[in-house]
Amino acid sequence: MKTRKRIGILTSGGDCPGLNAVIRAVVSHATLTYDWEVLGIVYATQGLIERKSVVLNVHGLDLRGIDPLLSAGGTILGSINKGDTEANADQVIAGYRDLGLDALIGVGGDGSLAILSQLAAKGNWNLVGVPKTIDNDVALTERSVGFDTAVNTIVDALYRLTFTAASHDRVMVVEVMGRDAGHLALHAGIAGGADCILLPEIPYSIENVCKKISELSDRWGRKFAIVVVAEGAKTSAGESRYYTDSHGELRLRGIGEYVADEICRVSGNSIEARVTVLGHVQRGGVPSAFDRLLATAFGKAAVDLIAEERYGRMVAWQNGEVVSVSLDDVFHKGTQPVNPDSGLVHTARALGIYIGDLPAVK
């Protein structure tokens, strides 16, 4: 009779720093504390469809005694953020059974966790979720794995761009990720000394952006400025900017170019603006100390939830500690946007940063 648990772990959606640290914590705690077997499911649900897995153990995760996973970016299990999982739901569900899993830890953003939760309900899986996303928009958790590192990456880019902006008396428009939520732009903009921060949640006008830039010059003699804009921010007409990729899919990008062009137009070409789109560089790199701590704490807590047979839950960071919340509650709450009346928004305005016009969009 089987007594030793076999649990699986997969990473789904876009990669981010800290995923390997989650894997490391899960494997270490599950094997050393509970003597369980841990299977890494490669390429998320595609791995379940193809029954592809690797046995993970603490001794196989190091190199001559050196532990690379704590600081390695990306994910050793691979990840996917495309494909029609719903159409292949029966194969995915069967894969969980065929691999003999007693429980599954899914590390993903709100979209990936929603899909996994639906599959778990249909297939009667034992599922525990771990939130990861540089957008930090998963509900009911104050932090998701990867966010802190991405903020640091953007701040470093802003620091570098400030010097070249000052050297040439230019406005640097920096487009950062943030499809539906502007947490990245808000946090990095404040920490990186931005003069304007444009978010999906708060309407703005190019005229007021130009007014802020002119004020810096007229009042303080500063002839350069840094404008941070989230990719999901809208145009003055309330439209999103997209491009069509080589696969024919619409992708968010272009709001930075729009803002720069409009600054030049509205100012009568008296302001020279340049655009930098940080793109996927925000998702790469070595995880910060906080992301390593968060990922480790989340991985350990996810294993404990399985030990306690508390399934259908997601680990979360609230008030400085790890808790767990119902996955159903997470999805009922929906995407977690920036609160236009939050303390950080008020902080930005108190510092003289232009962050859009009141009243804010609810």
Residue pairs with C-beta under 8 A, 6 or more apart in sequence:
4 35
4 36
4 37
5 30
5 34
5 36
5 37
5 102
5 103
5 306
6 36
6 37
6 38
6 39
6 99
6 100
6 101
6 102
7 26
7 30
7 36
7 37
7 38
7 39
7 101
7 102
7 103
7 104
7 105
7 303
7 306
8 38
8 39
8 40
8 41
8 53
8 96
8 99
8 101
8 103
8 104
8 105
9 22
9 23
9 26
9 27
9 38
9 39
9 40
9 41
9 56
9 77
9 104
9 105
9 106
9 107
10 40
10 41
10 42
10 44
10 45
10 47
10 48
10 77
10 104
10 105
10 106
10 107
11 19
11 22
11 23
11 44
11 75
11 77
11 78
11 79
11 107
11 108
11 132
12 44
12 45
12 79
12 80
12 81
12 106
12 107
12 108
12 112
12 115
12 116
13 44
13 79
13 81
13 108
13 109
13 111
13 112
13 132
13 133
14 79
14 81
14 109
14 133
14 134
14 283
15 73
15 74
15 75
15 79
15 283
15 284
16 132
16 133
16 134
16 145
16 146
16 149
16 150
16 283
17 73
17 74
17 145
17 146
17 149
17 150
17 283
17 284
17 285
17 286
17 287
17 288
17 291
18 132
18 145
18 146
18 149
18 287
18 291
18 292
18 294
18 295
19 74
19 75
19 77
19 79
19 107
19 132
19 145
19 146
19 295
20 68
20 69
20 70
20 72
20 73
20 74
20 75
20 76
21 69
21 70
21 145
21 287
21 291
21 292
21 295
21 296
21 299
22 107
22 130
22 132
22 145
22 295
22 296
22 298
22 299
22 302
23 40
23 56
23 61
23 69
23 75
23 76
23 77
23 107
23 299
24 61
24 67
24 69
24 70
24 296
24 299
25 295
25 296
25 297
25 298
25 299
25 300
25 303
26 38
26 105
26 299
26 300
26 302
26 303
27 38
27 56
27 57
27 58
27 61
28 58
29 299
29 300
29 303
29 304
30 36
30 38
30 303
30 306
31 37
31 38
31 57
31 58
32 58
33 303
34 303
34 307
37 55
38 55
38 56
38 57
39 53
39 54
39 55
39 56
39 99
39 101
40 53
40 54
40 55
40 56
40 76
40 77
41 47
41 48
41 52
41 53
41 77
41 99
41 104
42 52
42 53
42 54
42 77
42 78
43 52
43 77
43 78
43 79
43 80
44 77
44 78
44 79
44 80
44 108
44 112
45 80
45 83
45 85
45 88
45 92
45 115
45 116
45 119
46 52
46 80
46 83
47 53
47 77
47 78
47 95
48 91
48 92
48 95
48 96
48 99
49 88
49 91
49 92
49 95
50 95
51 95
51 98
51 99
53 99
54 77
61 67
61 68
61 69
62 68
69 76
70 292
70 296
71 286
71 287
71 292
72 286
73 284
73 285
73 286
73 287
74 284
81 112
85 92
85 115
85 119
86 115
89 118
89 119
89 122
92 119
92 123
93 119
93 122
93 123
93 125
96 104
96 123
96 125
97 123
101 125
101 126
102 126
102 306
103 125
103 126
103 127
103 128
103 306
103 311
104 116
104 120
104 125
104 126
104 127
104 128
105 127
105 128
105 129
105 130
105 299
105 302
105 303
105 306
106 112
106 113
106 116
106 127
106 128
106 129
106 130
107 129
107 130
107 132
107 145
108 116
108 129
108 130
108 131
108 132
109 131
109 132
109 133
109 135
109 137
109 138
109 144
110 131
110 133
110 137
110 138
110 139
110 330
110 331
110 335
113 129
113 131
113 138
113 314
113 327
113 330
113 331
114 331
116 127
116 129
117 127
117 129
117 312
117 327
117 328
117 331
119 125
120 126
120 127
120 311
120 312
125 311
126 306
126 309
126 311
127 311
127 312
127 327
128 302
128 305
128 306
128 310
128 311
128 313
128 314
128 315
129 302
129 313
129 314
129 315
129 327
129 330
130 145
130 298
130 299
130 302
130 314
130 315
131 138
131 141
131 144
131 145
131 298
131 314
131 315
131 316
132 144
132 145
132 146
133 144
133 145
133 146
133 147
134 144
134 146
134 147
134 149
134 150
134 177
134 184
134 282
134 283
135 144
135 147
135 177
135 178
135 179
135 180
135 181
135 183
135 184
136 143
136 144
136 147
136 181
136 183
136 184
136 336
137 144
137 180
137 181
137 183
137 335
137 336
137 337
138 144
138 314
138 330
138 336
139 329
139 330
139 331
139 333
139 334
139 335
139 336
140 314
140 316
140 318
140 325
140 329
140 330
140 333
140 336
141 314
141 315
141 316
141 317
141 318
141 325
142 316
142 317
142 318
142 319
143 294
143 317
145 291
145 294
145 295
145 298
146 283
146 287
146 291
147 183
147 184
147 291
148 288
148 290
148 291
148 294
149 285
149 286
149 287
149 288
149 291
150 177
150 184
150 188
150 282
150 283
151 184
151 187
151 188
151 191
152 288
153 278
153 281
153 282
153 284
153 285
154 174
154 176
154 184
154 188
154 192
154 228
154 278
154 282
155 188
155 191
155 192
157 174
157 192
157 276
157 278
157 281
158 174
158 188
158 189
158 192
158 193
158 194
158 226
158 228
159 192
159 193
161 172
161 174
161 226
161 276
162 172
162 192
162 193
162 224
162 226
164 170
164 172
165 171
165 172
165 224
165 225
165 226
166 224
168 224
168 272
169 223
169 224
169 272
170 224
170 272
170 273
170 274
171 213
171 224
171 225
171 226
171 227
171 260
171 263
171 271
171 272
171 273
171 274
172 224
172 225
172 226
172 227
172 273
172 274
172 276
173 227
173 229
173 256
173 259
173 260
173 263
173 273
173 274
173 275
173 276
174 194
174 226
174 227
174 228
174 229
174 256
174 275
174 276
174 278
175 229
175 230
175 231
175 253
175 255
175 256
175 275
175 276
175 277
175 278
176 184
176 185
176 188
176 228
176 229
176 230
176 231
176 278
176 282
177 184
177 230
177 231
177 278
177 279
177 282
177 283
178 184
178 185
178 199
178 200
178 230
178 231
178 232
178 233
179 200
179 231
179 232
179 252
180 200
180 232
180 335
180 337
181 200
181 201
181 230
181 232
181 335
181 336
181 337
181 338
182 197
182 198
182 199
182 200
182 201
182 202
182 230
182 232
182 233
182 337
182 338
183 338
184 230
184 282
185 197
185 198
185 199
185 228
185 229
185 230
185 233
186 197
186 199
186 338
186 344
186 345
186 348
186 355
187 344
188 194
188 228
189 197
189 228
189 348
189 353
190 197
190 344
190 347
190 348
190 351
190 353
192 226
192 228
193 226
194 226
194 227
194 228
194 353
195 212
195 213
195 216
195 225
195 226
195 227
195 352
195 353
195 354
196 209
196 212
196 213
196 225
196 226
196 227
196 228
196 353
196 354
196 355
197 227
197 228
197 229
197 348
197 353
197 354
197 355
197 356
198 204
198 209
198 227
198 228
198 229
198 230
198 233
198 255
198 259
198 355
198 356
199 230
199 233
199 338
199 355
199 356
200 230
200 232
200 233
200 234
200 337
200 338
201 337
201 338
201 339
201 340
201 360
201 361
202 338
202 340
202 345
202 355
202 356
202 357
202 360
202 361
203 234
203 356
203 357
203 360
203 361
204 233
204 354
204 355
204 356
204 357
205 236
205 357
206 236
206 259
206 262
206 263
206 265
206 266
207 266
208 354
208 357
209 227
209 259
209 263
209 354
210 263
210 266
210 267
210 271
211 354
212 225
212 354
213 225
213 263
213 267
213 271
214 267
214 271
216 222
216 223
216 224
216 225
217 223
227 259
227 263
227 273
229 255
229 256
229 259
230 255
231 252
231 253
231 255
231 256
232 240
232 252
232 255
233 255
234 240
234 255
235 241
235 255
235 258
236 262
240 252
240 255
241 252
241 253
241 254
241 255
241 257
241 258
242 250
242 251
242 252
242 253
242 254
243 250
243 251
243 253
243 254
244 250
244 251
245 251
253 277
256 275
256 276
256 277
257 275
259 273
259 275
260 273
260 274
260 275
261 273
263 271
263 273
264 271
264 272
264 273
287 295
294 317
297 322
298 315
298 317
298 322
301 315
301 322
301 324
302 315
305 311
305 313
305 315
305 324
310 324
312 326
312 327
312 328
313 324
313 325
313 326
313 327
314 324
314 325
314 326
314 327
314 330
315 322
315 323
315 324
316 322
316 323
316 324
316 325
317 323
338 344
338 345
339 345
340 356
340 360
340 361
340 362
341 360
345 355
345 360
348 355
349 355
